Amino acid sequence: MRPTTLCFPVRSDGKLLLGRKKRGFGVSKWNGFGGKIEAGENFLQCAVRELREETGLMAREEDLELVGFLDFHFSASPDLDHIGFVYFLRHWQGTVQETEEMEPKWFDPAALPYDEMWKGDRTWIPMLLKKEKVKGIITFAEDNEHVQDMELYPMPRA
């Protein structure tokens, strides 16, 4: 089970920054920014590093808002299983840039490209946008695309 992070920058007008994956796992899908924790990193450090590598934006760990904890299972490919801390980020420095890995674009929350995202996203991202913090398990079917099962619960308030 790989530990990962996922970060969604959110502008003051409510628009979310998503990136279209240009290579590797999840290619062509729109998603937040993140990836696997490297040796010696914690989840916050990983989120900050991945965001910088994938968008050019610089963030501070204390500006990351924990909004979810998800456990992703892939029935046909257990090597893809991963847990992930999900963050919103409302303060950063720098200008969004396209990178070798990601093509970033701002989206209005009412017009997210769910048909080009992971299938479970259309369920849990709207919960986050309604200020609900979620934890849960998302199990993908044998095709590694469709959701076989999803169990989502509210995260306890801090």
N, C-alpha and C positions, 0 to 999 in steps of 0.2 A: 504494500500500500504506500504509494508515493505521497508525501506532503506537498501541497501546492498553495498558491494564492491566486486571487482574482480581484482586480481593482477596477472600479468604474468611476472615473472622474465625472463630476456633476457641476455644471456651470450654475451661476446665480439665477439664470432664466429657466433652470430645470432640465436643460438638455444634457443627455448622457453622451460621453465619448465611447464609441465602440471601435474595434479594429477588425478588419477582414484579414483573416490569417492567410498569409501568402505561401506558407510551406509547412511541412510537418503535420503533427497531430491536429485535426480540426481544420485542415486547409479549406479555404473558401467560405468558412463560416464567420459570421460577425460574433464578436465576444468582447468581454472585458479584457484587461491586460494582466498578465501574470504568468506563472510557470512554477517549475520545481524549485524547491529550496536547495541551495548549494551548501556544501560542508561549512559548518561554523556559523550559518545564518539562522536567525529566528524568522517567524512568519512576517513580521513587520519589515525587517531588513530585506527579505525576499520581495515583498510587494513594492517597496521603494525602488529596488534595483531593476526589477522587471519593467516597471512603469517607465523608468529612465531609458532602458534599452529599447523598448518597443515604441515609445512616443517622443522621447526627448524631454519630457516633463520631469521636473525635480520636485519631490515631495519630502515632507518631514514625517517621521514615524508617528509623532503625536497628532498629526492631522488626519490619519487614517481612522475611519469610523467603521468598526466591526458591525456588519449587518447580517452576516450569515455564516453558517458552518455546514458544508455539504459533503456527503460521502457518496462518491460516484462509483458504481459497479458496472462492469461490462461483461455480460454473461459469456460471450464468445471469446473474449480477450482479457482474462484476469490481469494480465501484465499492464493493462491500461487503467486499472482501478486506482483511484486516488481520493484523498480527502483534501478539502480546500477551505481556507478561511476567505470570506468574501468581504470586501471593503468598499465603502463609498469614500471619495476624496473630494472636498469642496475648495481646498486651498492648495495651490502649487505655484511653481515658478517655471518660466520657459514658454516656448511656443511649440505647439503640436507639430511633429514632423513624421512623414512616412519613413519607415525603416525597411530593411531587407525582409523582416518578418511580418510586419503589419501595415495595413493601409487604414489610417484612422479617419473617422468621420463623426461629426456631431449629429445626434438624432433627438427629435422631440419624443418624449416618453410615450405619447399617443400614437407614434408612427415608427416604433421599433421594427426592424426587419425580421420578425419572428420566423418567417418561412425560410430564412437563410441563417438561422441560428440553431443551436442544439435544441432538440424537441422539448426538453423539460423547461427551457427558459421561459416559455410563454406562461408557465404556471408560477414559478417562484420570483421572477423579476418584478412582475406587477405587485406582488406582496411587499417587496422591498420598497418599491416606489410609493406605496401607501404607508410607509414608515413602520412596517412590520419587520421584525428581525426573525429570521427563520433558521432552523437546523433540520437536517433530514437526510434521507437516503434516496438516491435516484438510481434505479437499476435499468440499464438499457437492454433491449432484446438482442437476440442472436445476430441481428444485422448491425449492431453497434450504433444504430441510428434512432430507432423508435424507443419510446419509454415502455418498459415492461411493467414497472411498478414504481410508485413514488410515495414516500411517507414524509410529510413535512409537518413540523411543529413550531410553535412560537418559541423563540429563544427567551430565556428568563431575562427580565430587565435588570440592569446593573444597579 
